[in-house]
């Protein structure tokens, strides 16, 4: 395993450590998990479903026509 050094605001680091602690993890473990997710294959069905779940509150207000959806 290779070590890296990162720089961030002191308050931000402390908040991140506290959040990691509340999840019973270290900041190092949380960062490794994030890094794995960051480089993983995107566009999977699970990613799409997760995005749609997070955006469930967004509404266009109406249905768009086929021509409107295909405008560039």
N, CA, C and O of each residue as an XYZ file, in Angstrom:
288
protein
N       0.850     -1.174      0.000
C       0.000      0.000      0.000
C       0.894      1.234      0.000
O       1.896      1.284      0.713
N       0.530      2.216     -0.791
C       1.314      3.432     -0.929
C       0.674      4.565     -0.127
O      -0.550      4.692     -0.090
N       1.488      5.369      0.501
C       1.005      6.522      1.267
C       0.965      7.759      0.377
O       1.792      7.924     -0.519
N      -0.011      8.624      0.641
C      -0.087      9.918     -0.031
C      -0.309     10.991      1.021
O      -0.762     10.701      2.128
N       0.009     12.214      0.677
C      -0.207     13.335      1.584
C      -1.209     14.283      0.939
O      -1.071     14.643     -0.230
N      -2.207     14.680      1.698
C      -3.229     15.612      1.223
C      -3.245     16.835      2.118
O      -2.853     16.771      3.283
N      -3.694     17.935      1.574
C      -3.844     19.159      2.353
C      -5.301     19.585      2.334
O      -5.963     19.518      1.298
N      -5.798     20.024      3.485
C      -7.180     20.498      3.583
C      -7.293     21.406      4.799
O      -6.427     21.409      5.674
N      -8.359     22.163      4.837
C      -8.627     23.056      5.955
C      -8.723     22.249      7.253
O      -9.335     21.181      7.279
N      -8.131     22.752      8.307
C      -8.093     22.061      9.596
C      -9.492     21.725     10.117
O      -9.732     20.615     10.592
N     -10.409     22.686     10.027
C     -11.776     22.447     10.505
C     -12.462     21.350      9.684
O     -13.188     20.516     10.225
N     -12.223     21.366      8.391
C     -12.812     20.353      7.521
C     -12.297     18.962      7.884
O     -13.063     17.999      7.911
N     -11.016     18.862      8.158
C     -10.427     17.575      8.554
C     -11.042     17.086      9.857
O     -11.378     15.908      9.980
N     -11.190     17.977     10.826
C     -11.775     17.571     12.116
C     -13.224     17.123     11.958
O     -13.647     16.155     12.590
N     -13.990     17.826     11.116
C     -15.377     17.417     10.868
C     -15.424     16.054     10.191
O     -16.265     15.217     10.518
N     -14.509     15.836      9.240
C     -14.455     14.554      8.541
C     -14.076     13.434      9.507
O     -14.646     12.345      9.448
N     -13.129     13.693     10.386
C     -12.731     12.685     11.377
C     -13.897     12.339     12.298
O     -14.127     11.170     12.609
N     -14.629     13.362     12.730
C     -15.772     13.132     13.616
C     -16.846     12.304     12.908
O     -17.431     11.399     13.502
N     -17.098     12.617     11.643
C     -18.083     11.862     10.879
C     -17.630     10.415     10.696
O     -18.428      9.489     10.840
N     -16.370     10.224     10.384
C     -15.828      8.864     10.242
C     -15.950      8.107     11.563
O     -16.338      6.939     11.583
N     -15.618      8.777     12.661
C     -15.717      8.156     13.987
C     -17.153      7.726     14.279
O     -17.387      6.658     14.844
N     -18.119      8.575     13.885
C     -19.528      8.238     14.132
C     -19.947      7.000     13.336
O     -20.916      6.326     13.684
N     -19.208      6.712     12.270
C     -19.479      5.520     11.457
C     -18.578      4.351     11.855
O     -18.540      3.313     11.195
N     -17.849      4.559     12.971
C     -16.927      3.544     13.495
C     -15.849      3.172     12.484
O     -15.507      2.003     12.303
N     -15.328      4.205     11.834
C     -14.261      4.035     10.849
C     -13.217      5.120     11.070
O     -13.464      6.109     11.760
N     -12.059      4.921     10.477
C     -11.050      5.975     10.498
C     -11.207      6.807      9.233
O     -11.820      6.372      8.257
N     -10.653      7.991      9.265
C     -10.700      8.848      8.084
C      -9.951      8.174      6.934
O     -10.344      8.310      5.776
N      -8.904      7.467      7.239
C      -8.140      6.747      6.230
C      -9.004      5.701      5.518
O      -8.964      5.589      4.293
N      -9.779      4.944      6.284
C     -10.667      3.930      5.707
C     -11.737      4.589      4.842
O     -12.026      4.111      3.745
N     -12.319      5.667      5.319
C     -13.356      6.371      4.560
C     -12.773      6.897      3.244
O     -13.417      6.817      2.199
N     -11.554      7.435      3.304
C     -10.934      7.943      2.084
C     -10.664      6.805      1.101
O     -10.896      6.963     -0.098
N     -10.178      5.666      1.584
C      -9.933      4.523      0.695
C     -11.223      4.077      0.022
O     -11.231      3.771     -1.171
N     -12.322      4.040      0.788
C     -13.616      3.660      0.219
C     -14.041      4.650     -0.858
O     -14.525      4.261     -1.921
N     -13.852      5.940     -0.568
C     -14.199      6.971     -1.552
C     -13.350      6.812     -2.805
O     -13.869      6.909     -3.917
N     -12.051      6.569     -2.641
C     -11.144      6.437     -3.771
C     -11.528      5.244     -4.643
O     -11.495      5.334     -5.870
N     -11.892      4.133     -4.017
C     -12.344      2.969     -4.773
C     -13.602      3.288     -5.567
O     -13.729      2.899     -6.728
N     -14.527      3.996     -4.936
C     -15.760      4.383     -5.624
C     -15.457      5.355     -6.764
O     -16.064      5.270     -7.832
N     -14.534      6.265     -6.543
C     -14.168      7.289     -7.520
C     -13.628      6.673     -8.804
O     -13.924      7.154     -9.898
N     -12.847      5.627     -8.678
C     -12.235      5.022     -9.860
C     -13.041      3.851    -10.428
O     -12.688      3.299    -11.470
N     -14.113      3.476     -9.749
C     -14.908      2.341    -10.218
C     -15.674      2.709    -11.483
O     -15.813      3.882    -11.831
N     -16.156      1.692    -12.149
C     -16.927      1.872    -13.370
C     -18.196      2.649    -13.070
O     -18.944      2.300    -12.157
N     -18.434      3.692    -13.831
C     -19.650      4.484    -13.640
C     -20.665      4.121    -14.712
O     -20.327      3.509    -15.725
N     -21.872      4.495    -14.483
C     -22.911      4.245    -15.462
C     -23.653      2.936    -15.253
O     -24.440      2.535    -16.110
N     -23.424      2.277    -14.158
C     -24.124      1.014    -13.913
C     -25.574      1.286    -13.531
O     -25.945      2.409    -13.192
N     -26.368      0.253    -13.592
C     -27.782      0.379    -13.239
C     -27.941      0.801    -11.788
O     -28.836      1.582    -11.466
N     -27.081      0.293    -10.904
C     -27.164      0.663     -9.485
C     -26.873      2.147     -9.298
O     -27.521      2.815     -8.492
N     -25.890      2.664    -10.047
C     -25.586      4.091     -9.972
C     -26.771      4.926    -10.451
O     -27.104      5.950     -9.854
N     -27.397      4.479    -11.529
C     -28.550      5.190    -12.070
C     -29.690      5.215    -11.060
O     -30.296      6.260    -10.823
N     -29.977      4.064    -10.470
C     -31.060      3.991     -9.478
C     -30.756      4.857     -8.271
O     -31.647      5.512     -7.730
N     -29.509      4.862     -7.852
C     -29.106      5.691     -6.717
C     -29.302      7.174     -7.037
O     -29.803      7.936     -6.210
N     -28.904      7.569     -8.235
C     -29.076      8.966     -8.650
C     -30.548      9.340     -8.698
O     -30.934     10.404     -8.214
N     -31.369      8.483     -9.274
C     -32.795      8.766     -9.372
C     -33.438      8.863     -7.986
O     -34.343      9.670     -7.777
N     -32.979      8.058     -7.058
C     -33.495      8.111     -5.688
C     -33.140      9.445     -5.054
O     -33.975     10.064     -4.394
N     -31.896      9.894     -5.251
C     -31.470     11.169     -4.670
C     -32.172     12.356     -5.315
O     -32.317     13.401     -4.681
N     -32.615     12.212     -6.576
C     -33.243     13.319     -7.290
C     -34.762     13.194     -7.366
O     -35.399     13.844     -8.195
N     -35.340     12.366     -6.508
C     -36.786     12.128     -6.583
C     -37.606     13.401     -6.415
O     -38.742     13.466     -6.885
N     -37.057     14.399     -5.761
C     -37.789     15.644     -5.501
C     -37.782     16.602     -6.697
O     -38.515     17.590     -6.695
N     -36.967     16.323     -7.712
C     -36.852     17.199     -8.873
C     -37.978     16.893     -9.854
O     -38.223     15.737    -10.199
N     -38.654     17.940    -10.293
C     -39.730     17.765    -11.263
C     -39.642     18.864    -12.309
O     -39.383     20.020    -11.975
N     -39.854     18.516    -13.563
C     -39.784     19.508    -14.639
C     -41.026     20.383    -14.677
O     -41.004     21.475    -15.245
N     -42.096     19.913    -14.082
C     -43.332     20.672    -14.083
C     -44.288     20.240    -15.190
O     -45.484     20.526    -15.140
N     -43.739     19.541    -16.197
C     -44.574     19.059    -17.296
C     -43.795     18.023    -18.090
O     -42.591     17.854    -17.894
N     -44.488     17.331    -18.986
C     -43.818     16.375    -19.884
C     -43.313     17.143    -21.102
O     -44.009     18.008    -21.634
N     -42.122     16.827    -21.528
C     -41.557     17.474    -22.705
C     -41.939     16.702    -23.961
O     -42.120     15.486    -23.922
N     -42.059     17.417    -25.074
C     -42.343     16.761    -26.336
C     -41.065     16.093    -26.829
O     -39.969     16.382    -26.348
N     -41.227     15.196    -27.794
C     -40.061     14.518    -28.372
C     -39.096     15.531    -28.969
O     -37.885     15.413    -28.781
N     -39.614     16.527    -29.689
C     -38.765     17.547    -30.299
C     -37.995     18.342    -29.234
O     -36.812     18.635    -29.405
N     -38.675     18.685    -28.140
C     -38.002     19.422    -27.054
C     -36.883     18.610    -26.434
O     -35.817     19.142    -26.122
N     -37.131     17.306    -26.255
C     -36.106     16.463    -25.633
C     -34.895     16.277    -26.550
O     -33.787     16.038    -26.069
N     -35.097     16.385    -27.863
C     -34.010     16.152    -28.800
C     -33.350     17.438    -29.298
O     -32.461     17.380    -30.148
N     -33.766     18.584    -28.789
C     -33.121     19.841    -29.177
C     -31.696     19.839    -28.715
O     -31.375     19.273    -27.670
N     -30.838     20.463    -29.479
C     -29.419     20.559    -29.084
C     -28.995     21.983    -29.002
O     -27.840     22.266    -28.686
